Amino acid sequence: MRSKIVRIMEYTALLEKQILGRLKIDNPWWTEGRIPSYYQDMSPRLYLDIFYPLVKDVSIQRALILMGPRRVGKTVMLYHSIQQLIDDGVSPQNIIYVSVETPIYNNILLEQLFSLAKQILSKEDSQEEFYVFFDEIQYLKDWEINLKSLVDTYHNVKFVVSGSAAAALKKSSNESGAGRFTDFNLPPLLFFEYIHLKKYEHLMRQSKVEWQGIESDIYSTIDIDKLNCLFLDYINYGGYPEVAFSSRIQEDPGQFVRHDIVDKVLLRDLPSLYGISDVQELNSLFTMIAYHSGMEFSYESMSKESGVKKETIRKYIQYLEAAFLIKIVTRTDDTAKRFQRQTTFKIYLTNPSLRCALFEPIKMIDGNIGDMIETAIYSQWIPRKGHIAYANWKMGRSQGEVDLVGINDALQKPYWAVEIKWSDRFFDKPSDLSSLQFFMEKNHLPQALVTSISKGGTKNMNFGTLHFIPSACYAYTVGENTLRQAKKSFGL
């Protein structure tokens, strides 16, 4: 019995020694004074300008939780924040980084890891200000209880954590972290960011348009052909920073995305969080959704097509949405009426380049390019708060539809409408937009927006004003507004 206890004690001592060694490796700035050049050389996402002030702010006793899909740059943003802290005069030895998914940290409490890091720095009893970063927090069971305890105990420490498994993070932070956590969602690259990171912002020209009685910013371009080529590249490769900037990965994006994103989420994260036993069923459902992104679905038709029970499909879709892979967009009718039971709905990939990775790059002339243009535009809207829907209704013997509708929930009325087209035909023949005309007249909308391939301008019709804008310019405009809204939501 005694020898068994000794072996356990020796193992524990050895494990602690290994953890101390790992912490030193993970925090090179303790000795070098800067983050590794690998991260330093990466272009920061534009969201860093919003995220970093929240990291630096120690006036409010709250942990900052960075959430988002895999591979959108969360870890890189943590490293860039660390470098900025150092540049702003924070001692490198007062900054601690821990990647919780490292196997050696398995089942080690956050407080213990924090204490061991301070031990290395000979600051066990220090009351100095610390910045502590826990990456991939979802791999620790009951992380939110651990984190809340740390926030309540260490008033001189700013805790920043990141995680990919949105469902567990959101659910846990809502239940246990009320008043202790600030959530920050990092979406896939916006087209606005993509253009700036690729250094093509010189192609864009800002102008004004009268929109709902307010002068609003809108963008045109000096070279629509070049911008459309960039937009197509964005649709195929642009959602993930690593894919966007690596021609080597672009040669086989499928291997990168399937292994690092789809497989890890579908085969590891979701099964472990929700106890899913049939991962092949989940994988098949996601593949089908990805191929038909932007199309209308119903649980009934999906069940018939796949042979999977409706309730199971309903759960799988909730899981996929919680993991930031898809977004459900609800249907309204021609009066913006909210349906008690949503029998049909649209599903969009949160990132159009997921489809390219699973199948093949899409071309300008492909038959389903319109669906992917729509997916790309919707993905610029997804990070925002606010109720957007699509309208669909019976119009005589045919079906009327408007692609994108802003709903005023208080009044239960639409207050703007956008028709997404990958065609210049409607600029030349706007009277062909019969569904949009019907919707505008029925809801007394004085104007609406229509996208195109290359043509822009205003058409004054007898039923209202139509603002035409190339789809790529619209995606860029929405992306900038999304960033601006995120900044405003944090009071910056």
N, C-alpha and C positions, 0 to 999 in steps of 0.2 A: 504493500500500500504506500509506504513511504517513498519508494523509488518512483512510483507513478506520479506522486505529487512533485517530486524533484524534477522529473522530466517535463511536467507542465510548466513549472516555474522557469526552467531553462529555456523552453520554447517561447514563453512570454517575453523573457529578457532578449532573446534573439530577435523576435518579432519587432519589439520596440526599437532595437538597433537598426533593423531594416527600414522601419518607418522613418526614423530620423534621417537615414541616408537618402531615402526617397524624397523627403521634404526639401533637403538641400539641393537635390537635382532639379526639383520643380520650381525653385525660387532662386535662379541664378543671379538676380539683381542684388541679393544679399552681399555677394562678393564682387560682381561685375558692375553694379550700379545702373544696369539697363536691361530691358527685355531682350531675348534672343533676336538676332538679326533676321531670322526666318519670319518672325512676326512684324518686326520693325519695317521690313521692306514691303509689306502688304499695304495696299491703299485702304485707309479707314472708310467704313461705310458712313454715309451722311447722317445716319441715326446716332452716330457717336456724339454729335453736337448736342443732341437732346439727352442722351444717356449719361454722359460724363458729369454734367452739373448735378444730376441726382446722386451719382457716386460720391462726389465731393461734398455734398451737403450733409453735414453732421448735426445740424441744428434740430432735426426731427429724429426721434428715437424709433426708427423703422428700418427693417431689412429691405433691400432692393432685390426683387426677383426678376431676372431676365429670362423670358420664355420665348420659345419659337421652335420651328421644325429643325430637324437635323441639317447640318451643313449650310446654314445661312450666315454663319460668322459669329456665333455667340462667344466662343472661346477667344477668337481673335479680338472681339470687342472688349473682353475682359483684359487681355494683354495690352491693348491700346490704352485702356483706362489706367492700367498700372503705370505705363510709361508716362502718361500725362500727369499723373500724381507726382512721379519723380521729377518731371520737368517743372512742376509747380512748387517744388521745394520740400515735398514729403520725403522723409528719410526712407531709402530702399529697405532698411531693416525694420520698418514699421508697416510693411506691406507683405501679407501672407497669402499664398495661392495654394489651393488643394484641389486636385481632380478626384472627386469622390468615387468615380468608376474604376480607379486604379485598384486591381485585385487585392493588393496588400492592405488597403484601408477597409476591407470588407468587415462590416459590423463594428467598426471603431466609431465611437460617438464623436460628433463635431467638436464638442468642448475638449475632448481628449486630444484631438488633432491640433486644435488651437494651442493647448497647453504645451504640447511637445514642440511645436514651432517656436513658441516663446522660450522654451528651455534651450533650444539650439542658439537662440539669439541672446541668451543670458538676460532675459527680460521677464522672468517668471512673475515677479511682483510689481512690474512696472505699471504705472498709471498713465503712461503716455497714450496718445491717440493712435489707434491701429486701424488699418483697412484690411479686411479679411475676405477673400474670394473663395467660395466653394463652387466648383464647376461640376455639372451633371449631378445635381443634388438628388434626383429621383432614385438613384441607386442605393440610397440609405433609407431603410425602413423607418417610418415615423420621423422623417426629417423635419417636418413642420413643428413637431413638439420640441425637438432638439433646438431648432432655430429660434423659436419663440422664447425659450428659456435663456438662450445666449443674449438675445436682444434685451430681455428684462434684467439680466445680470450685469452685462458689461456696457455701461453707459458711455464709455470712452472709445467704443469700437463701432466702426461702420461695417456691417455685414452685407456682402453682395453675393447672390447665388444665381446659378443658371440651371436650366433644365429643358429637356426636349419633350418629355412625356406630358403633354399639356393637361390631359385629363386628371392625372394624379396630382399634378402641381396645382391646378386651378381648384380642384375639389378640396385638396388638403389646405391650401392657403385660405380659402373661404371659410372653412370650418374652424381652423385652429389659429389662424393668424390675423383675425379681425383687429384692425388698429395697429398691427405690428409689421405688416408687409405692404410694400408698394410694388404692384405688378407692372412690368414693362415688356410689351410684346414686340419681338423683332420678326418681321415678315420676310419672305424671300425678297430678293432685290427688286425694287421698283424700277420701272423703265426710266424714270427721271434719274435715279441713282446710276443705273447702267450707263446712260449717256454721259454723265459727269465722270464716272470712274474710267470710262473709255476715252475721256477727254474730247468729246465731240459736241460739247455744249455751244460751241461757236456756230453750229448749224441752226440754232434756235433763235427765234425772234419773238419778243414779248409784245403783245398788243392788248387792247381792251375791247370788251364786248358788253353791251347793255344786257344784263341778265336779271330778271325779276326786279327791275327797277334799280339795280345796283351795278356799278361799273366793275366788271370782273376781269381778272387776268386770263388770257388765253394765248396759246403759242402757235406760231406758224414756223415754217422752215425755209431756209434759202436753197435747200437741195432735197426735194421730196424723194427722189430716187435713192439717194444715199441713206436718208433716214429710214425709208422702208426696208432697205437691206439690213440696217442695224436692228430694226424692229423684228424682222424675221430671225436674225441671229439671237435676239433676246428671247423670242418664243421658243427657239430650239435649245439654247444653251444658257440663257441669261439669269435664270432664277437663283442659281448657286454661284457665289463669287469664285470658287475654285474652278468650276467648269468655264465660267465666263472669261477667265484670264489664262486658261491653259489650253493651247492648241493640241497638246498631247492628249489631254482628257477628252477634248472634243472629237478626237478620232474614234473614241469608243466611250461615249458618255454613259452608255448602258451599264458597263461594268462598274463604273464609279457610283452611279446613282442606285443601281440595283443592290450592290453590296453595302454601301454606306448609309443608304436612306431607306429604300423599300424593304430590304431583307431585315435590317436591324429593327425597323418599326413593326413590320408585319410578322416577322418570325420571332422577335425577341421582346420588344417593349410591350406591345399590346397583349400577347399571350401571357406574359408574366404579370401584367397589371390586372387583367380581367379573367384569367384562367381559361383562355380560349384553347380548346383541344384540337379543333380541326383548322389548322393554319392554312391548309391548301384551299379550303372553302373561302376563307377571308381573302387570300391572295387572288383567287379567281374573280371574286366580286370586285376587288380594287382594279384589277387589270381591265375588266369590262367597263367600269366607270371611267377609267383613264382614257380608254379608246374613244368613248362617246362623251367626253367632257363638253358641257354646254347644252346637252340634249335633255329633253323632258323625260322623267322617270316616274314610275309608280311602284309601290311595294308589291302590288298585285302582279304586274308584268315582270318585275325582276324575279319574283318567286317562281312564276311559271317558266321563265327562261332558264333559271339556274337549278330549279328543283329544291331550293332551300326554303325553309319556312319563313313566312313574312316577319314574324317576331324576331327571328334570328337575324334576318337582313336589316331590320330596323336597328338592332343593337350594333351590328357591324358598322353601319353607316354612322351611328353616333360615335363609335370608337375612332373611325377614320377621320371624322371631323374634329374630334378632340385632339387627335395627333397632328393637326394642321395639314393633313394631306388633301382634304376636300372641303368644299363649302356648299352647304345646301342653301338655295335661294328659293324662297316661297313664292307661290303664285297668288296673284290677285286678279280680279276681273276688271271690266272696263270702268268700274266706279271706285276701284281701290278697296272693295269690300274684303274684309278678312274672313277667310273660310274657317269654320269650326273644325272641320276635318280636312287636312291637307291630303287629298288622294293623289295629286300629281305635284311635282316639284322639279326644279332643275338642279343638277349637281355639276359643280365646276372644280377642276383641280385648283389648288391654291397657287400653283406654279405651273405654267404651261410647259416648261422644259421637262417636267416629269414624263409627259407623254412621249416626247422625243427619245428619252432614255429607255423607255419600255419598248418602243416600236422602232421608229426611224425618223430622221429629221424631216420636217414638213417643208414643202416647196410652195412658192407663190401661186402655182397653178393647180395645186392639189384640190380635190373636190371638197375636202373638209377644212380648208384653210379658214373659211368663215367662222366655224366653231372655235378654232384656236385663236383667231383675232378676238372673238367675244370673250374667251377664257382669259386672254392676256389683259383685256380691258377690265374685266371683273376683278382680276387679281390686284389691280391698283386700288380698287374700292374696299376690298375685304378687310384691311387693317382698321378701317374707320368705324366709329360709332355711327348709329343712324340706321333707319330701316329702309333697305332697298329691296325691290322685288321685281318680278317680270309680270306683265299683264297678258292675260289670255282669256278669250271669250268667244262665244258663238256670234258670227256676224252673217246673218242670213244662212245660206247653206255652207259657207266657208268659216274659217277660224280667223279671228283677229288677234294680233299679238304686237306688243311693244316690248323691246328687249330689256330696258332698264328704267325703272320708275322709282322716284323718291317719294316715300309715304310720310305724310304728317300724321303720326299716331294719335295725337290729341283730337284732330278733326276727322280722322279716318278719310283723308282725301289725298290724292296725288298732288305734289306741288312742282314736280319737274319730270320730264320724260326724255329719254335718249334712244334713238334707233341706231343700232350698230350694223353698218353695211360695209362690205369689202367690195365696193363697186362705185364707179363714178356716174352710173346711169341715172341715179335719182337726183343728182345735181342738175342734170340736163332735163329730167322729167320728174320734178318733185310732186306732180299731181298723181303719180303712181303710188305714193305713200298713203294708200287709202286707210290702212289700220291706224296709222299715226294721226291722220286727219280726224277720223272718227273719235279717237281717244281724246284729242285736244278739244274738239267741239263739245263732247259729252262732259268733260271736266273743266271747261272754261279756262284752258291753259293758253295764254297768249303767245307762247313760243315753245319751241322744242329744239333739240340738237340732233343732227344726223351725221354719222361718220361716213367717210368715203375712202378711196384709195389715195387720191392725190388732189382732189378739188376742194377748195374752201371758199366761203362767202356767205352772204345773207340773201335769202329769197323771201320776199313778202307775198304771202298767199292770202286768199280771201278768208281762210280759216285761222290765220296766225302767221307768225314769223318763224322761218326755219333757218337755223345757223348750221352751215355745213363746215366740217373740219376733217382733215385726213385722220384716219384711225390712230396712226403713230403719234401725231401731234396731240390728239385727245388723251392718249395713254400717258404721254409726258406731262400734260397739264394736270390730269387727275393725280398722278404720282407726286407732283410738287405740292398740290393742295393737301394730299394725305400726310406728307411730312410736316407741312405747316400746321395741320390740325393736331398732329401728335405733339408738336412743340407747345401749342396753345393749351392742350389738355393737362400739361404738367406745369402750367403757369410760367412758361419761359418766353 
